[in-house]
Amino acid sequence: MGTLSSAIMALPERERLVVSLYYQDELTQREIAKVLGISESRVCQLHARSLVRLNEEIRARGTESAA
């Protein structure tokens, strides 16, 4: 499994779902909000948080492999 795939699988379930719906299913944040029954601003927060977590995870894995 690749670094990105592993990092995505490490996300909390809700963040993983938002990432999947946004990038794989190509839904808009408005559409994701309707699917999940939450506000569009909450989708935006979850998406942003997931990107931070993914970035941190990938950087951590890069540091580990360089050591």
C-alpha positions as a printed NumPy array, in Angstrom:
array([[  0.   ,   0.   ,   0.   ],
       [  1.342,   3.443,  -0.885],
       [  2.128,   6.227,   1.535],
       [ -0.914,   8.28 ,   0.563],
       [ -3.259,   5.284,   0.749],
       [ -1.928,   4.393,   4.19 ],
       [ -2.282,   7.985,   5.368],
       [ -5.885,   8.124,   4.12 ],
       [ -6.717,   4.868,   5.895],
       [ -5.332,   6.374,   9.123],
       [ -7.836,   9.26 ,   8.989],
       [-10.881,   9.21 ,  11.255],
       [-13.861,   7.643,   9.478],
       [-15.747,  10.879,   8.849],
       [-12.71 ,  12.661,   7.416],
       [-11.914,   9.631,   5.259],
       [-15.484,   9.709,   3.931],
       [-15.277,  13.417,   3.087],
       [-11.969,  12.879,   1.264],
       [-13.42 ,   9.929,  -0.634],
       [-16.583,  11.756,  -1.656],
       [-14.645,  14.858,  -2.688],
       [-11.746,  13.337,  -4.604],
       [-12.971,   9.922,  -5.699],
       [-16.662,  10.591,  -6.279],
       [-16.02 ,  14.235,  -7.265],
       [-18.894,  15.638,  -5.209],
       [-18.94 ,  19.31 ,  -4.269],
       [-18.832,  20.341,  -0.638],
       [-22.498,  21.305,  -0.921],
       [-23.37 ,  17.812,  -2.209],
       [-21.307,  16.16 ,   0.531],
       [-23.131,  18.26 ,   3.121],
       [-26.474,  16.99 ,   1.826],
       [-25.279,  13.357,   1.784],
       [-23.941,  13.544,   5.35 ],
       [-26.693,  15.788,   6.72 ],
       [-24.26 ,  18.43 ,   7.958],
       [-23.561,  22.042,   7.021],
       [-21.368,  22.978,   4.108],
       [-19.063,  24.841,   6.489],
       [-18.63 ,  21.655,   8.546],
       [-17.662,  19.764,   5.389],
       [-15.092,  22.482,   4.711],
       [-13.708,  22.093,   8.254],
       [-13.487,  18.305,   7.955],
       [-11.818,  18.562,   4.556],
       [ -9.268,  21.094,   5.794],
       [ -8.503,  19.024,   8.888],
       [ -8.056,  15.886,   6.806],
       [ -5.537,  17.677,   4.561],
       [ -3.558,  18.783,   7.626],
       [ -3.559,  15.22 ,   8.99 ],
       [ -2.529,  13.766,   5.628],
       [  0.304,  16.274,   5.296],
       [  1.53 ,  15.498,   8.825],
       [  1.339,  11.753,   8.245],
       [  3.189,  11.879,   4.926],
       [  5.907,  14.118,   6.391],
       [  6.303,  11.771,   9.354],
       [  6.626,   8.757,   7.051],
       [  9.139,  10.627,   4.896],
       [ 11.241,  11.398,   7.964],
       [ 11.116,   7.771,   9.084],
       [ 12.262,   6.43 ,   5.728],
       [ 15.118,   8.961,   5.539],
       [ 16.531,   7.84 ,   8.895]])
